[in-house]
Amino acid sequence: MKSLVPAVDRPPKLVTERLMLRELRDDDAADVARGAGDRRVAKYLTQVPNPYTVAVARRWIAQRVTWWDTGKGATLAIVRRNAPDDVLGTVSLRRTPRDARAELGYWLAAPAWGAGIVSEATRSVVAWGFRDLGLRRIYAEVFAGNRASCRVLEKLGMTLEGLKREHVRKGHTHHDVLLYGLLRTEWKDR
Ligand SMILES: CC(C)(COP(=O)(O)OP(=O)(O)OC[C@H]1O[C@@H](n2cnc3c(N)ncnc32)[C@H](O)[C@@H]1OP(=O)(O)O)[C@@H](O)C(=O)NCCC(=O)NCCS
């Protein structure tokens, strides 16, 4: 796992064994709309427009691209190294600079599940966050019952820090949310 030298003013491309994590582009909108709009994926995400049109995805991408300009972090497309135009999912770090922390977020298109892709992508992003962005803490929130996502976070070495009862309403259901966290001092890939 290695990161390429960052461009001066844009997020770097992170390269892993099978993947590349690169900045989102306007022409990724169709893949994003199809992937995140899929009910199997959307049911685990806090806010997903329904229907998720390409126009909506375009606006989402445009807004996420501005994160970097304002120090709020980055949302990167997950692509295979040999198919850099096909977006499988995204992974993000949303920073709170004054506290040197960031929230990790991700989703992956359902056909690509179960092959270790998000584990590989998040390992790289966590390393980037601790090594290059100066973070002290990376955390994630996940609906209780999202076992695959909990497993991804456990494999990153995250600690289950708590459960926020009925924290998020989605449709008519109020979901319990699990909070996971990892400190730079605990991070094993240093
Ligand atoms: C959660 C998600 C990102 C996982 O992506 P992925 O690339 O398939 O994950 P990985 O293959 O890297 O790892 C998944 C792990 O969970 C395990 N897992 C999968 N389904 C599981 C289940 N129902 N119960 C327990 N563990 C499960 C896998 O076995 C694997 O663990 P292992 O490596 O020890 O075998 C993907 O399923 C997804 O996008 N889901 C919908 C959106 C979402 O939940 N986003 C996160 C919001 S917090």
The ligand as an ORCA input file, in Angstrom:
! r2SCAN-3c Opt
* xyz 0 1
  C     -20.450     -2.493      4.265
  C     -19.778     -2.537      2.912
  C     -19.112     -1.214      2.654
  C     -18.739     -3.666      2.929
  O     -17.979     -3.638      1.728
  P     -17.145     -4.935      1.270
  O     -16.113     -4.524      0.297
  O     -18.089     -5.999      0.850
  O     -16.453     -5.329      2.659
  P     -15.215     -6.304      2.840
  O     -15.342     -7.450      1.886
  O     -13.955     -5.522      2.825
  O     -15.423     -6.804      4.344
  C     -16.685     -7.231      4.796
  C     -16.505     -8.084      6.020
  O     -17.793     -8.291      6.602
  C     -18.089     -9.649      6.620
  N     -19.523     -9.761      6.419
  C     -20.239     -9.569      5.291
  N     -21.545     -9.756      5.538
  C     -21.650    -10.064      6.864
  C     -22.736    -10.372      7.723
  N     -23.989    -10.392      7.272
  N     -22.470    -10.639      9.031
  C     -21.212    -10.611      9.505
  N     -20.126    -10.307      8.722
  C     -20.365    -10.050      7.417
  C     -17.262    -10.263      5.519
  O     -17.072    -11.644      5.730
  C     -15.963     -9.466      5.694
  O     -15.236     -9.879      6.820
  P     -13.964    -10.878      6.690
  O     -12.976    -10.193      5.800
  O     -13.496    -11.053      8.082
  O     -14.485    -12.146      6.045
  C     -20.780     -2.814      1.766
  O     -21.482     -3.976      2.092
  C     -21.761     -1.667      1.553
  O     -21.495     -0.754      0.806
  N     -22.917     -1.725      2.210
  C     -23.967     -0.733      2.049
  C     -23.557      0.672      2.475
  C     -22.974      0.690      3.851
  O     -23.299     -0.087      4.707
  N     -22.052      1.670      4.049
  C     -21.453      1.854      5.359
  C     -22.311      2.725      6.204
  S     -21.627      2.849      7.834
*
